[in-house]
Amino acid sequence: MKWNLIRHELRQNRRGFFICLFIALLFIVLLLGKAEAFVNNPEMERLIQGLPEGLLKAFGIQAESLRTFDGYLATQVFPYFIVIVSSFAAAWAGGSIAREREQGTGEYLFALPYSRSSIFWSKAAAHFFYMTVVFLCGTGLLFLLAQTSGQEVRPADMLRLLLAGYLLVLSFMGISYGLTSWLASDRTAVSMGAGIAVLAFFLNMLSGSSELMEKISLISPYRLFDTLAIVKGDNITASGWILTLGLFAAGTAVGVLTLKRRDLC
């Protein structure tokens, strides 16, 4: 990795970083701001239980998740925070090489006295830094608002839940890294990266709508983690660790090898 390449990539994605940070923190504030109206509210629970069973299954709505603050966090806040961060992070990863090709800077970049693997890992380090900063800021805000909400909070369970989210974001980044060298347009790469993250979210959300959707949704990394079980004290499963980190490792490995072998100029 080269520090000047890392700084260059940080500058290129600076605007996206601040947009991602603002949207993520805004959603956390808005969603936690209405927690009091949902958590342990008998009227809200009766209202949800009165909805058609098919509708509840289709959108994965569970009345029991609203009985505790941790359940509300796991089902109403966590998914949206993760889909926002993963969409931006996957877009950064997907556009890392495609952007250079589209802007015509690839020929100059790859003519520098750096190996292609150094260029790739320098870009990945910049993306990893931005993603981690957004994640840490979001985590800090979640804990701050949770502690000041007056609700019962179990920090250890919250940390496990957020760690699962971090693994999910890494898996989406890995998928995008594996594809970036094959794409000729930054716009296509960004749309693809964000689209994969959003599609996986919706597949998971609609998994209960039918047997067919249940089977299709198995391709979504979100299915690797039972968020409600995690906030109740369960550990992250071994399959969750292995598959998310495996997607990240495999994606980055494919990305490096592709970059080394393809004529991108």
NORRA-V215889 format. One record per residue. N is the residue number from 1. RES is the residue in three letters. SS is DSSP state (A for helix, B for strand, O for the rest). PSI is psi in degrees with one decimal (none if undefined). Layout:
N,RES,SS,PSI  N,RES,SS,PSI
This chain:
1,MET,O,143.7  2,LYS,O,128.9  3,TRP,A,-35.2  4,ASN,A,-33.4  5,LEU,A,-37.5  6,ILE,A,-44.9  7,ARG,A,-39.0  8,HIS,A,-43.5  9,GLU,A,-36.0  10,LEU,A,-41.3  11,ARG,A,-40.9  12,GLN,A,-34.3  13,ASN,O,12.3  14,ARG,A,-43.5  15,ARG,A,-45.4  16,GLY,A,-35.6  17,PHE,A,-48.3  18,PHE,A,-35.2  19,ILE,A,-45.4  20,CYS,A,-45.7  21,LEU,A,-45.0  22,PHE,A,-47.4  23,ILE,A,-43.6  24,ALA,A,-47.2  25,LEU,A,-37.1  26,LEU,A,-44.7  27,PHE,A,-39.4  28,ILE,A,-46.0  29,VAL,A,-45.7  30,LEU,A,-44.2  31,LEU,A,-40.3  32,LEU,A,-22.4  33,GLY,A,-26.0  34,LYS,O,10.2  35,ALA,A,-38.5  36,GLU,A,-31.4  37,ALA,A,-17.8  38,PHE,A,-41.7  39,VAL,O,125.5  40,ASN,O,40.4  41,ASN,O,106.7  42,PRO,A,-36.7  43,GLU,A,-41.5  44,MET,A,-39.6  45,GLU,A,-41.9  46,ARG,A,-37.6  47,LEU,A,-44.6  48,ILE,A,-41.5  49,GLN,A,-21.3  50,GLY,O,-9.2  51,LEU,O,154.3  52,PRO,O,138.5  53,GLU,A,-37.5  54,GLY,A,-38.3  55,LEU,A,-41.2  56,LEU,A,-42.9  57,LYS,A,-39.0  58,ALA,A,-37.4  59,PHE,O,12.1  60,GLY,O,33.8  61,ILE,O,125.9  62,GLN,O,118.7  63,ALA,A,-34.3  64,GLU,A,-22.3  65,SER,A,-18.3  66,LEU,A,4.7  67,ARG,O,-18.6  68,THR,O,158.0  69,PHE,A,-38.5  70,ASP,A,-40.5  71,GLY,A,-40.7  72,TYR,A,-42.2  73,LEU,A,-42.6  74,ALA,A,-33.9  75,THR,A,-21.5  76,GLN,A,-24.5  77,VAL,A,-52.7  78,PHE,A,-50.0  79,PRO,A,-39.6  80,TYR,A,-36.8  81,PHE,A,-44.4  82,ILE,A,-40.0  83,VAL,A,-31.7  84,ILE,A,-51.4  85,VAL,A,-43.8  86,SER,A,-33.2  87,SER,A,-46.7  88,PHE,A,-45.0  89,ALA,A,-41.4  90,ALA,A,-35.0  91,ALA,A,-41.3  92,TRP,A,-44.8  93,ALA,A,-44.2  94,GLY,A,-31.3  95,GLY,A,0.3  96,SER,A,-46.3  97,ILE,A,-36.7  98,ALA,A,-34.7  99,ARG,A,-41.8  100,GLU,A,-37.7  101,ARG,A,-43.7  102,GLU,A,-39.9  103,GLN,A,-5.2  104,GLY,O,14.2  105,THR,O,-3.2  106,GLY,A,-40.9  107,GLU,A,-42.2  108,TYR,A,-44.6  109,LEU,A,-46.3  110,PHE,A,-6.6  111,ALA,A,-10.3  112,LEU,O,156.5  113,PRO,O,49.4  114,TYR,O,144.5  115,SER,O,156.9  116,ARG,A,-33.2  117,SER,A,-36.6  118,SER,A,-40.3  119,ILE,A,-45.8  120,PHE,A,-49.6  121,TRP,A,-28.5  122,SER,A,-43.0  123,LYS,A,-44.1  124,ALA,A,-37.2  125,ALA,A,-39.4  126,ALA,A,-43.4  127,HIS,A,-42.6  128,PHE,A,-39.3  129,PHE,A,-49.2  130,TYR,A,-45.5  131,MET,A,-42.0  132,THR,A,-38.9  133,VAL,A,-46.3  134,VAL,A,-42.3  135,PHE,A,-42.9  136,LEU,A,-39.5  137,CYS,A,-42.7  138,GLY,A,-41.2  139,THR,A,-44.1  140,GLY,A,-42.0  141,LEU,A,-39.7  142,LEU,A,-46.1  143,PHE,A,-39.5  144,LEU,A,-49.3  145,LEU,A,-35.0  146,ALA,A,-41.5  147,GLN,A,-29.9  148,THR,A,0.9  149,SER,O,-17.7  150,GLY,O,1.6  151,GLN,O,156.7  152,GLU,O,126.2  153,VAL,O,138.3  154,ARG,O,99.2  155,PRO,A,-39.5  156,ALA,A,-41.9  157,ASP,A,-38.5  158,MET,A,-41.3  159,LEU,A,-40.4  160,ARG,A,-40.6  161,LEU,A,-45.0  162,LEU,A,-31.9  163,LEU,A,-40.7  164,ALA,A,-39.8  165,GLY,A,-39.5  166,TYR,A,-41.7  167,LEU,A,-38.6  168,LEU,A,-44.6  169,VAL,A,-42.1  170,LEU,A,-39.3  171,SER,A,-39.9  172,PHE,A,-35.8  173,MET,A,-41.9  174,GLY,A,-43.0  175,ILE,A,-44.2  176,SER,A,-37.9  177,TYR,A,-36.4  178,GLY,A,-20.3  179,LEU,A,-16.9  180,THR,A,-38.0  181,SER,A,-13.6  182,TRP,A,-9.5  183,LEU,O,138.7  184,ALA,O,-10.1  185,SER,O,132.9  186,ASP,A,-38.8  187,ARG,A,-41.5  188,THR,A,-42.4  189,ALA,A,-44.2  190,VAL,A,-44.3  191,SER,A,-40.2  192,MET,A,-47.3  193,GLY,A,-49.4  194,ALA,A,-36.7  195,GLY,A,-40.2  196,ILE,A,-43.0  197,ALA,A,-43.3  198,VAL,A,-42.2  199,LEU,A,-43.0  200,ALA,A,-37.7  201,PHE,A,-46.8  202,PHE,A,-35.6  203,LEU,A,-42.3  204,ASN,A,-41.6  205,MET,A,-35.6  206,LEU,O,11.6  207,SER,O,-24.7  208,GLY,O,3.9  209,SER,O,-27.9  210,SER,O,166.8  211,GLU,A,-36.7  212,LEU,A,-45.7  213,MET,A,-32.5  214,GLU,A,-42.0  215,LYS,A,-42.7  216,ILE,A,-38.2  217,SER,A,-11.6  218,LEU,A,-18.8  219,ILE,A,-11.1  220,SER,O,127.0  221,PRO,A,-23.0  222,TYR,A,-27.3  223,ARG,A,-9.2  224,LEU,A,-16.6  225,PHE,O,130.2  226,ASP,O,95.4  227,THR,A,-36.9  228,LEU,A,-38.5  229,ALA,A,-36.1  230,ILE,A,-43.8  231,VAL,A,-10.3  232,LYS,O,-1.1  233,GLY,O,-7.2  234,ASP,O,150.6  235,ASN,O,162.4  236,ILE,O,131.7  237,THR,O,156.1  238,ALA,A,-37.7  239,SER,A,-34.6  240,GLY,A,-46.7  241,TRP,A,-51.6  242,ILE,A,-45.9  243,LEU,A,-39.6  244,THR,A,-46.6  245,LEU,A,-32.3  246,GLY,A,-41.0  247,LEU,A,-41.5  248,PHE,A,-47.4  249,ALA,A,-45.3  250,ALA,A,-41.3  251,GLY,A,-44.5  252,THR,A,-37.0  253,ALA,A,-44.7  254,VAL,A,-39.7  255,GLY,A,-44.4  256,VAL,A,-48.1  257,LEU,A,-40.5  258,THR,A,-42.9  259,LEU,A,-37.1  260,LYS,A,-32.6  261,ARG,A,-25.2  262,ARG,O,146.5  263,ASP,O,103.8  264,LEU,O,-4.1  265,CYS,O,none
